[in-house]
Amino acid sequence: MNSTPTPTGGARRLTAHPCCRSPRRADTDQHIAIDWTSCEGHGPCAELLSDITPDEWGYPLVDDDSAPPRTAKRARRAAAYCPALAFRLTAR
């Protein structure tokens, strides 16, 4: 995050404007959704989530599509790192 010097020489942390912040989601209702037509088997989801294992071509194998609260942060990161935008978290 960028910081700007204050007149006294200290650094002041910049934060996003409230309208630009992403809304917080309840981690209990999150489910993994994979768009199989878009997935190219790059594998960041399998690297970040231990619940997902890649098949022999790199495509994710998901046993349970729920994202428990303990893995919700990593699941959001996997969705952000998916180059094909095929991995998403949805609310049911």
Backbone as CSV, one residue per row, in Angstrom:
resi,resn,N_x,N_y,N_z,CA_x,CA_y,CA_z,C_x,C_y,C_z
1,MET,0.845,-1.165,0.000,0.000,0.000,0.000,0.892,1.229,0.000
2,ASN,0.517,2.238,-0.685,1.290,3.471,-0.735,1.118,4.261,0.548
3,SER,2.127,5.018,0.854,2.017,5.918,1.996,2.588,7.266,1.578
4,THR,2.084,8.301,2.182,2.562,9.642,1.882,3.148,10.242,3.142
5,PRO,4.217,11.018,3.012,4.798,11.625,4.202,3.883,12.712,4.755
6,THR,3.832,12.797,6.061,3.067,13.851,6.717,3.998,15.021,7.004
7,PRO,3.474,16.194,7.309,4.334,17.349,7.581,5.335,17.089,8.712
8,THR,5.015,16.192,9.620,5.934,15.919,10.728,6.974,14.876,10.347
9,GLY,6.924,14.344,9.153,7.917,13.394,8.678,7.493,11.941,8.794
10,GLY,6.439,11.643,9.516,5.971,10.261,9.641,5.177,9.849,8.410
11,ALA,4.950,8.586,8.265,4.173,8.087,7.126,2.729,7.879,7.550
12,ARG,1.828,8.240,6.665,0.398,8.078,6.906,-0.107,7.020,5.938
13,ARG,-0.831,6.044,6.438,-1.329,4.958,5.601,-2.565,5.425,4.827
14,LEU,-2.562,5.173,3.517,-3.698,5.512,2.673,-4.669,4.347,2.645
15,THR,-5.941,4.638,2.707,-6.960,3.603,2.620,-7.898,3.925,1.465
16,ALA,-8.576,2.903,0.990,-9.511,3.092,-0.116,-10.753,3.830,0.373
17,HIS,-11.322,4.589,-0.521,-12.564,5.290,-0.225,-13.647,4.249,0.049
18,PRO,-14.584,4.503,0.978,-15.601,3.503,1.318,-16.381,2.969,0.120
19,CYS,-16.623,3.791,-0.894,-17.383,3.300,-2.047,-16.540,2.392,-2.938
20,CYS,-15.220,2.413,-2.782,-14.332,1.583,-3.595,-13.975,0.266,-2.931
21,ARG,-14.283,0.122,-1.669,-13.955,-1.111,-0.956,-14.903,-2.224,-1.365
22,SER,-14.366,-3.433,-1.430,-15.236,-4.564,-1.751,-16.013,-4.952,-0.497
23,PRO,-17.267,-5.336,-0.662,-18.069,-5.686,0.506,-17.582,-6.976,1.133
24,ARG,-17.672,-7.061,2.445,-17.316,-8.277,3.166,-18.421,-9.288,2.987
25,ARG,-18.041,-10.498,2.692,-19.017,-11.563,2.545,-18.964,-12.450,3.765
26,ALA,-20.077,-13.039,4.083,-20.091,-14.019,5.158,-19.393,-15.269,4.659
27,ASP,-18.352,-15.691,5.356,-17.560,-16.821,4.915,-18.304,-18.146,5.023
28,THR,-19.401,-18.184,5.741,-20.089,-19.452,5.955,-20.920,-19.873,4.753
29,ASP,-21.297,-18.962,3.879,-22.175,-19.286,2.759,-21.436,-19.444,1.438
30,GLN,-20.125,-19.498,1.456,-19.358,-19.528,0.220,-19.248,-20.944,-0.331
31,HIS,-19.417,-21.046,-1.648,-19.287,-22.326,-2.343,-18.396,-22.131,-3.561
32,ILE,-17.657,-23.157,-3.891,-16.748,-23.115,-5.029,-17.543,-23.395,-6.307
33,ALA,-17.352,-22.547,-7.293,-17.975,-22.735,-8.602,-16.877,-22.689,-9.655
34,ILE,-16.821,-23.704,-10.482,-15.814,-23.765,-11.545,-16.528,-23.765,-12.890
35,ASP,-16.154,-22.815,-13.731,-16.686,-22.749,-15.088,-15.826,-23.686,-15.941
36,TRP,-16.330,-24.886,-16.173,-15.541,-25.912,-16.852,-15.233,-25.554,-18.304
37,THR,-16.037,-24.719,-18.922,-15.734,-24.337,-20.304,-14.601,-23.324,-20.376
38,SER,-14.356,-22.601,-19.266,-13.278,-21.614,-19.234,-11.986,-22.158,-18.628
39,CYS,-12.086,-23.164,-17.767,-10.920,-23.691,-17.051,-9.906,-24.259,-18.034
40,GLU,-8.644,-23.858,-17.861,-7.568,-24.331,-18.726,-6.564,-25.195,-17.976
41,GLY,-6.843,-25.492,-16.702,-5.990,-26.381,-15.924,-4.660,-25.782,-15.504
42,HIS,-4.613,-24.466,-15.291,-3.363,-23.832,-14.850,-2.978,-24.260,-13.436
43,GLY,-3.962,-24.433,-12.551,-3.723,-25.014,-11.244,-3.485,-24.141,-10.039
44,PRO,-3.664,-22.807,-10.076,-3.441,-22.059,-8.833,-4.438,-22.431,-7.742
45,CYS,-5.631,-22.876,-8.115,-6.611,-23.265,-7.104,-6.133,-24.508,-6.358
46,ALA,-5.552,-25.448,-7.060,-5.051,-26.660,-6.413,-3.817,-26.370,-5.569
47,GLU,-3.029,-25.368,-5.956,-1.857,-25.007,-5.169,-2.248,-24.312,-3.869
48,LEU,-3.313,-23.521,-3.894,-3.707,-22.751,-2.718,-4.654,-23.499,-1.792
49,LEU,-5.419,-24.420,-2.312,-6.398,-25.140,-1.497,-6.063,-26.624,-1.446
50,SER,-5.871,-27.129,-0.245,-5.530,-28.543,-0.106,-6.727,-29.445,-0.390
51,ASP,-7.948,-28.893,-0.364,-9.150,-29.685,-0.647,-9.312,-29.995,-2.129
52,ILE,-8.548,-29.320,-2.969,-8.642,-29.509,-4.413,-7.376,-30.206,-4.893
53,THR,-7.554,-31.275,-5.642,-6.413,-31.964,-6.233,-6.534,-31.886,-7.746
54,PRO,-5.429,-31.691,-8.434,-5.509,-31.640,-9.898,-5.540,-33.051,-10.487
55,ASP,-6.234,-33.191,-11.605,-6.203,-34.478,-12.298,-4.920,-34.537,-13.129
56,GLU,-4.775,-35.547,-13.945,-3.529,-35.721,-14.688,-3.280,-34.620,-15.717
57,TRP,-4.302,-33.849,-16.101,-4.143,-32.743,-17.040,-4.112,-31.382,-16.351
58,GLY,-4.231,-31.354,-15.024,-4.167,-30.108,-14.268,-5.513,-29.517,-13.901
59,TYR,-6.603,-30.147,-14.321,-7.934,-29.634,-13.992,-8.294,-29.987,-12.548
60,PRO,-8.972,-29.090,-11.854,-9.258,-29.327,-10.430,-10.328,-30.384,-10.203
61,LEU,-10.080,-31.228,-9.224,-11.062,-32.199,-8.769,-11.544,-31.737,-7.407
62,VAL,-12.832,-31.459,-7.300,-13.412,-30.929,-6.072,-14.338,-31.974,-5.481
63,ASP,-14.018,-32.421,-4.258,-14.887,-33.394,-3.586,-16.124,-32.718,-3.006
64,ASP,-15.918,-31.598,-2.349,-16.998,-30.866,-1.690,-16.915,-29.420,-2.149
65,ASP,-18.001,-28.867,-2.667,-17.940,-27.510,-3.217,-18.085,-26.413,-2.176
66,SER,-18.265,-26.763,-0.912,-18.377,-25.715,0.100,-16.989,-25.215,0.482
67,ALA,-16.903,-23.936,0.764,-15.648,-23.331,1.210,-15.809,-22.992,2.687
68,PRO,-15.317,-23.853,3.582,-15.484,-23.583,5.008,-14.757,-22.311,5.418
69,PRO,-15.174,-21.707,6.526,-14.557,-20.451,6.953,-13.040,-20.533,7.104
70,ARG,-12.520,-21.702,7.473,-11.067,-21.822,7.668,-10.298,-21.704,6.353
71,THR,-10.946,-21.965,5.219,-10.268,-21.875,3.921,-10.813,-20.768,3.032
72,ALA,-11.722,-19.966,3.535,-12.365,-18.940,2.702,-11.371,-17.917,2.171
73,LYS,-10.396,-17.526,2.989,-9.425,-16.535,2.540,-8.572,-17.090,1.394
74,ARG,-8.127,-18.339,1.519,-7.342,-18.958,0.445,-8.196,-19.192,-0.792
75,ALA,-9.481,-19.498,-0.605,-10.377,-19.691,-1.751,-10.576,-18.380,-2.509
76,ARG,-10.701,-17.269,-1.786,-10.811,-15.961,-2.454,-9.527,-15.644,-3.212
77,ARG,-8.377,-15.995,-2.639,-7.099,-15.760,-3.309,-7.005,-16.632,-4.568
78,ALA,-7.464,-17.879,-4.483,-7.445,-18.762,-5.657,-8.322,-18.200,-6.767
79,ALA,-9.471,-17.647,-6.406,-10.355,-17.041,-7.402,-9.684,-15.829,-8.049
80,ALA,-8.953,-15.063,-7.250,-8.274,-13.885,-7.794,-7.102,-14.271,-8.696
81,TYR,-6.438,-15.398,-8.409,-5.263,-15.814,-9.175,-5.586,-16.667,-10.392
82,CYS,-6.828,-17.068,-10.567,-7.190,-17.917,-11.703,-7.039,-17.122,-13.005
83,PRO,-6.086,-17.499,-13.871,-5.872,-16.716,-15.091,-7.031,-16.811,-16.080
84,ALA,-7.803,-17.888,-16.023,-8.930,-18.048,-16.940,-10.233,-17.530,-16.348
85,LEU,-10.191,-17.050,-15.098,-11.373,-16.563,-14.374,-12.455,-17.640,-14.294
86,ALA,-12.025,-18.890,-14.187,-12.960,-20.001,-14.134,-13.308,-20.406,-12.711
87,PHE,-12.493,-20.019,-11.745,-12.702,-20.380,-10.347,-13.378,-19.202,-9.648
88,ARG,-14.538,-19.461,-9.051,-15.282,-18.394,-8.371,-15.832,-18.899,-7.045
89,LEU,-16.117,-17.980,-6.178,-16.859,-18.279,-4.951,-18.234,-17.683,-5.104
90,THR,-19.240,-18.472,-4.805,-20.621,-18.001,-4.933,-21.372,-18.276,-3.646
91,ALA,-22.451,-17.568,-3.473,-23.364,-17.815,-2.354,-24.541,-18.606,-2.889
92,ARG,-24.947,-19.598,-2.153,-26.094,-20.404,-2.607,-27.365,-19.898,-2.027
